[in-house]
Amino acid sequence: MAEHDCEVLIVGGGPTGITLGLFLQDAGVATIIAEKEQDIYPLPRGAHIDHEIVRILQNVGVADAVMATSKTGGRYEFLTADRQILLSFDWTEPGASGWPYSNMIHQPSLEAALRKRLAAVHGARLHAQWAFQSMEHDDGGVTARFATPDGEETIRARYIVGADGARSPVREAAGIAIDDLGFDEPWLVVDTIVHDPSRLPDRNLQICDPARPTTCVMMGNGRHRWEFMIKPGETSEDVLDDRFIANLLKPWNVEGAVSLERKAVYHFYARLAKQWRKGPVLLAGDAAHQMPPFAGQGMCSGMRDAANLWWKLAEVIQGGADDRLLDAYQAEREPNVRGIVDMAILMGRTVCVTDPAAAAERDAAMLADRAAGRSPDAQAGYPPISAGRILGGSAGAGAYFPQPWSNDEPALRLDDGTGAGAVLFSRGGTPPAGNSGVRVMDLADPAIAFARSALEGWLVRHDADAVLVRPDHYVFGSGDPARLIAAWQP
Ligand SMILES: Cc1cc2nc3c(=O)[nH]c(=O)nc-3n(C[C@H](O)[C@H](O)[C@H](O)COP(=O)(O)OP(=O)(O)OC[C@H]3O[C@@H](n4cnc5c(N)ncnc54)[C@H](O)[C@@H]3O)c2cc1C
């Protein structure tokens, strides 16, 4: 390490960067996070996280803090202008991760919980007001230059992760191009503080009204959000005027029930970076992908990136794995993100119709589909992993592995019984783990007694004696326990 200031330099202290930093610190990988601002980004952004993300937050030690300020999402409906149901997603059941399927949050509160945890973790280093300027890389790593309040500083690291948002100066400096997927819609976003929740909708709504497509969603921490599509001819200045916003809110009859907190104009884009890794440079979060917010998945996707990437970096840096393992990052994550971006675009195209004739046609087709039971509104699934570090051909490889939980108070959850890292659950004997880094657990292990029947059920369904689960809770493979351990070796 003498040649380096740290093993991994993360540029950007948003939700992706801090989550990745927490994972790496917990794994003992020397990490520095450099963030250009002093404080958390203050404007309205994420309002929703799904159940898998709460499990990620659990793994970095902040699920309870975030859940204390969040609200269960429940139903998500797309309605016609006269309030007929076009789509109705029932997100009331718990997800496979052991947490509520859909959770309404306040992004700055979530980020504050992550930063508080980072400050408490031994050795964590967040350099605030360090703005990335440029970098050079060679065989030994990367040297990055920062503008700081004390002048220019440099950091030398083995790897640099650009978690620096949509504009990503790191992506730019690495010369990585971005694909524009052809979605660009301007919207006004309005966050309010709630004084009387009884006067607000108890579900999340997309009002597919061609006169003014509108989103109305719950948030955590005593807030509620509206988003309004901006019409041609309206300027940012027009729509950010408080009287204009009061007029937009009038049909919702919420005067006195809410007060305006924050407002912002955004262009919603869909874009994917062509390369998520170039030598020692990796991209994560909005730096690698952007999507319109209709599926509530932008930040979620960045946090999935962090969960996918940390253990690969740790295996290469600490476990002697070949550095080509990092190529599996994009191979695994990009199809998942593309699936989610496509869903977000589809939802966006459904909502953002302003031509009355086209809207009438859309309504007629979707209402007919719904009447015929063809509406695609079951629980949204997130695409499994189909390439990369999985044992192809074995049952369940690449699938998301559930987290059984107990109904005790407080609930026990599988990951709390296993700890971080790869785990082998076996009902066919426990082979020695050797130097594989895998934790081998017999189903009779008292630490996971509450999960035994669920784990056994998984193995029976997949006709396997054992399953090896990766640190990000995707299945590496199933089958004979000794064979799985051997196949996992770096
Ligand atoms: C209106 C709206 C609603 C949304 N709703 C949802 C939702 O419901 N659910 C969801 O999951 N997502 C949602 N999103 C998306 C979500 O907000 C983003 O995907 C998420 O913030 C991306 O996190 P990130 O850490 O990758 O990037 P960012 O949050 O953008 O963080 C990047 C960080 O990098 C820093 N940085 C930039 N340049 C430099 C530099 N030169 N040097 C050092 N640091 C730098 C920035 O200051 C910033 O702190 C929404 C977004 C919008 C706009």
The ligand as an SDF file (V2000), in Angstrom:
LIG
                    3D

 53 58  0  0  0  0  0  0  0  0999 V2000
  -37.2000   14.0550   -9.1660 C   0  0  0  0  0  0  0  0  0  0  0  0
  -36.4120   12.8160   -8.9200 C   0  0  0  0  0  0  0  0  0  0  0  0
  -37.0270   11.7540   -8.3060 C   0  0  0  0  0  0  0  0  0  0  0  0
  -36.3180   10.5810   -8.0660 C   0  0  0  0  0  0  0  0  0  0  0  0
  -36.9400    9.5460   -7.4410 N   0  0  0  0  0  0  0  0  0  0  0  0
  -36.2660    8.4090   -7.1780 C   0  0  0  0  0  0  0  0  0  0  0  0
  -36.8860    7.3530   -6.4430 C   0  0  0  0  0  0  0  0  0  0  0  0
  -38.0310    7.4530   -6.0280 O   0  0  0  0  0  0  0  0  0  0  0  0
  -36.1580    6.2420   -6.2140 N   0  0  0  0  0  0  0  0  0  0  0  0
  -34.8770    6.1010   -6.6400 C   0  0  0  0  0  0  0  0  0  0  0  0
  -34.2790    5.0530   -6.4030 O   0  0  0  0  0  0  0  0  0  0  0  0
  -34.2520    7.1050   -7.2960 N   0  0  0  0  0  0  0  0  0  0  0  0
  -34.9100    8.2520   -7.5660 C   0  0  0  0  0  0  0  0  0  0  0  0
  -34.2850    9.2870   -8.2040 N   0  0  0  0  0  0  0  0  0  0  0  0
  -32.8900    9.1220   -8.6540 C   0  0  0  0  0  0  0  0  0  0  0  0
  -31.8700    9.3300   -7.5300 C   0  0  0  0  0  0  0  0  0  0  0  0
  -32.0400   10.5740   -6.9130 O   0  0  0  0  0  0  0  0  0  0  0  0
  -30.4830    9.2110   -8.1180 C   0  0  0  0  0  0  0  0  0  0  0  0
  -30.4360    8.0540   -8.9370 O   0  0  0  0  0  0  0  0  0  0  0  0
  -29.4100    9.0950   -7.0350 C   0  0  0  0  0  0  0  0  0  0  0  0
  -29.2910   10.2750   -6.3040 O   0  0  0  0  0  0  0  0  0  0  0  0
  -28.0600    8.7460   -7.6610 C   0  0  0  0  0  0  0  0  0  0  0  0
  -27.1340    8.5690   -6.6320 O   0  0  0  0  0  0  0  0  0  0  0  0
  -25.5670    8.6870   -6.9410 P   0  0  0  0  0  0  0  0  0  0  0  0
  -24.9110    8.5670   -5.6120 O   0  0  0  0  0  0  0  0  0  0  0  0
  -25.2280    7.7270   -8.0130 O   0  0  0  0  0  0  0  0  0  0  0  0
  -25.3950   10.1290   -7.5520 O   0  0  0  0  0  0  0  0  0  0  0  0
  -25.6660   11.5390   -6.8450 P   0  0  0  0  0  0  0  0  0  0  0  0
  -26.7210   11.4160   -5.8080 O   0  0  0  0  0  0  0  0  0  0  0  0
  -25.8710   12.5130   -7.9360 O   0  0  0  0  0  0  0  0  0  0  0  0
  -24.3250   11.8230   -6.0930 O   0  0  0  0  0  0  0  0  0  0  0  0
  -23.1510   12.1670   -6.8060 C   0  0  0  0  0  0  0  0  0  0  0  0
  -22.2490   12.9370   -5.8760 C   0  0  0  0  0  0  0  0  0  0  0  0
  -21.0410   13.2270   -6.5760 O   0  0  0  0  0  0  0  0  0  0  0  0
  -20.6430   14.5220   -6.2340 C   0  0  0  0  0  0  0  0  0  0  0  0
  -19.7590   15.0500   -7.2700 N   0  0  0  0  0  0  0  0  0  0  0  0
  -20.0850   15.4800   -8.5190 C   0  0  0  0  0  0  0  0  0  0  0  0
  -19.0130   15.9520   -9.1480 N   0  0  0  0  0  0  0  0  0  0  0  0
  -17.9630   15.7990   -8.3030 C   0  0  0  0  0  0  0  0  0  0  0  0
  -16.5940   16.1170   -8.3710 C   0  0  0  0  0  0  0  0  0  0  0  0
  -16.0500   16.7250   -9.4530 N   0  0  0  0  0  0  0  0  0  0  0  0
  -15.7920   15.8120   -7.3330 N   0  0  0  0  0  0  0  0  0  0  0  0
  -16.2990   15.2320   -6.2230 C   0  0  0  0  0  0  0  0  0  0  0  0
  -17.6090   14.9450   -6.0800 N   0  0  0  0  0  0  0  0  0  0  0  0
  -18.4330   15.2080   -7.1100 C   0  0  0  0  0  0  0  0  0  0  0  0
  -21.9420   15.3010   -6.1180 C   0  0  0  0  0  0  0  0  0  0  0  0
  -21.8020   16.4750   -5.3600 O   0  0  0  0  0  0  0  0  0  0  0  0
  -22.8510   14.2710   -5.4510 C   0  0  0  0  0  0  0  0  0  0  0  0
  -22.8400   14.3650   -4.0500 O   0  0  0  0  0  0  0  0  0  0  0  0
  -34.9630   10.4720   -8.4500 C   0  0  0  0  0  0  0  0  0  0  0  0
  -34.3390   11.5660   -9.0650 C   0  0  0  0  0  0  0  0  0  0  0  0
  -35.0530   12.7220   -9.2920 C   0  0  0  0  0  0  0  0  0  0  0  0
  -34.3610   13.8780   -9.9360 C   0  0  0  0  0  0  0  0  0  0  0  0
  1  2  1  0
  2  3  1  0
  2 52  2  0
  3  4  2  0
  4  5  1  0
  4 50  1  0
  5  6  2  0
  6  7  1  0
  6 13  1  0
  7  8  2  0
  7  9  1  0
  9 10  1  0
 10 11  2  0
 10 12  1  0
 12 13  2  0
 13 14  1  0
 14 15  1  0
 14 50  1  0
 15 16  1  0
 16 17  1  0
 16 18  1  0
 18 19  1  0
 18 20  1  0
 20 21  1  0
 20 22  1  0
 22 23  1  0
 23 24  1  0
 24 25  2  0
 24 26  1  0
 24 27  1  0
 27 28  1  0
 28 29  2  0
 28 30  1  0
 28 31  1  0
 31 32  1  0
 32 33  1  0
 33 34  1  0
 33 48  1  0
 34 35  1  0
 35 36  1  0
 35 46  1  0
 36 37  1  0
 36 45  1  0
 37 38  2  0
 38 39  1  0
 39 40  1  0
 39 45  2  0
 40 41  1  0
 40 42  2  0
 42 43  1  0
 43 44  2  0
 44 45  1  0
 46 47  1  0
 46 48  1  0
 48 49  1  0
 50 51  2  0
 51 52  1  0
 52 53  1  0
M  END
$$$$
